[in-house]
């Protein structure tokens, strides 16, 4: 239960001090430090990063792309997609689509280049893309 609460607090503010986390969790600072070290060592916490707002660049394009893969090409498609810097995250899913890619491009020209490249990949049989307009 403490680990789940700790992870929720870190998702909200990854820069929170150990003391502040300990106070919120009503445990010692050492307990928080030990749990973060264990969660990191066990791979539950993959790392810490900075989230930047996309609003600073009015030309940036963000989208979600659903992808259908044919045959036994899923692993090759995943490797190819992970190699694209514009693919910020890649997820497997259930239902009609096999993969969901989060795409970030500097502008529409780059975005179109990325879409064409993904659609031309071996094994990609169909895709559907939705632009992300506003993050709430």
C-alpha positions in Angstrom: 0.0 0.0 0.0 2.8 2.4 0.8 4.6 1.6 -2.5 1.4 2.4 -4.5 0.9 5.7 -2.6 4.6 6.5 -3.1 4.4 5.8 -6.9 1.2 8.0 -7.1 3.0 10.9 -5.4 6.1 10.5 -7.6 3.8 10.5 -10.7 2.3 13.8 -9.5 5.7 15.4 -8.6 8.8 13.4 -9.5 10.9 16.2 -7.9 9.3 15.9 -4.5 11.8 15.7 -1.7 12.2 12.6 0.4 11.1 14.6 3.4 8.0 15.8 1.7 7.2 12.3 0.5 7.8 10.8 4.0 5.5 13.4 5.5 2.7 12.7 3.0 3.1 8.9 3.6 3.5 9.2 7.4 6.7 7.2 7.4 10.4 8.1 7.9 12.6 9.6 5.3 14.8 6.5 5.4 11.8 4.3 4.6 11.0 6.4 1.5 14.6 6.3 0.4 14.8 2.5 0.8 11.5 2.0 -1.0 12.5 4.2 -4.0 15.9 2.4 -4.2 14.1 -1.0 -4.1 11.5 0.0 -6.6 14.2 1.3 -8.9 16.4 -1.8 -8.5 13.3 -4.1 -9.2 12.5 -2.2 -12.3 9.2 -0.8 -11.1 10.6 2.7 -11.4 12.3 2.9 -14.8 13.7 6.3 -14.3 13.0 9.9 -13.6 12.3 12.5 -16.3 11.2 16.0 -17.0 7.8 16.6 -18.7 7.8 19.7 -20.8 4.7 21.5 -22.1 4.1 21.2 -25.9 2.5 24.7 -25.9 5.9 26.3 -26.4 6.0 25.2 -30.0 2.9 26.1 -31.9 4.1 24.1 -35.0 4.6 20.8 -33.1 2.2 18.0 -34.1 1.2 15.3 -31.7 -0.9 12.2 -32.6 -2.0 8.8 -31.6 -1.6 6.2 -34.3 -3.4 2.8 -34.1 -1.6 0.1 -36.2 -2.6 -3.3 -37.5 0.2 -5.8 -38.2 -0.2 -8.7 -40.5 1.3 -12.2 -40.1 4.3 -12.8 -37.8 5.8 -9.3 -38.3 4.9 -7.8 -34.9 8.4 -8.0 -33.4 10.1 -6.5 -36.5 7.5 -3.7 -36.6 8.0 -3.0 -32.9 11.8 -2.8 -33.4 11.4 -0.5 -36.4 8.9 1.8 -34.6 11.1 2.0 -31.5 13.9 3.2 -33.7 11.9 6.3 -34.8 12.7 9.3 -32.5 9.2 10.7 -33.3 7.6 7.7 -31.7 7.6 8.8 -28.1 5.7 5.7 -26.7 4.6 2.4 -28.1 1.8 0.2 -26.6 0.3 -3.2 -27.4 -3.5 -3.2 -27.2 -6.5 -5.5 -27.6 -9.3 -5.2 -30.1 -9.0 -4.3 -33.8 -5.5 -2.8 -33.5 -2.2 -4.4 -32.5 -0.2 -1.4 -31.5 -0.7 2.2 -30.5 2.0 4.7 -31.1 2.3 8.2 -29.6 3.9 10.4 -32.3 5.5 13.9 -31.8 6.8 15.8 -34.8 8.3 19.3 -35.2 5.8 20.3 -37.9 3.3 18.9 -40.4 5.9 18.1 -43.0 7.9 16.0 -40.6 4.6 14.4 -39.3 3.6 13.4 -42.8 7.1 11.9 -43.4 6.8 9.8 -40.2 3.3 8.6 -41.2 4.4 7.6 -44.7 7.4 5.8 -43.2 5.3 3.8 -40.7 2.6 3.0 -43.3 5.3 1.6 -45.6 6.9 -0.6 -43.0 6.9 -4.3 -43.7 3.9 -5.9 -41.8 1.9 -2.7 -41.3 -1.4 -3.5 -43.1 -3.6 -0.7 -41.8 -3.5 2.4 -39.5 -5.7 5.1 -38.2 -4.3 8.4 -36.8 -5.8 11.0 -34.6 -4.2 14.4 -34.0 -4.0 15.5 -30.4 -5.3 19.1 -30.2 -5.2 20.2 -26.5 -3.9 18.5 -23.4 -6.1 19.1 -20.5 
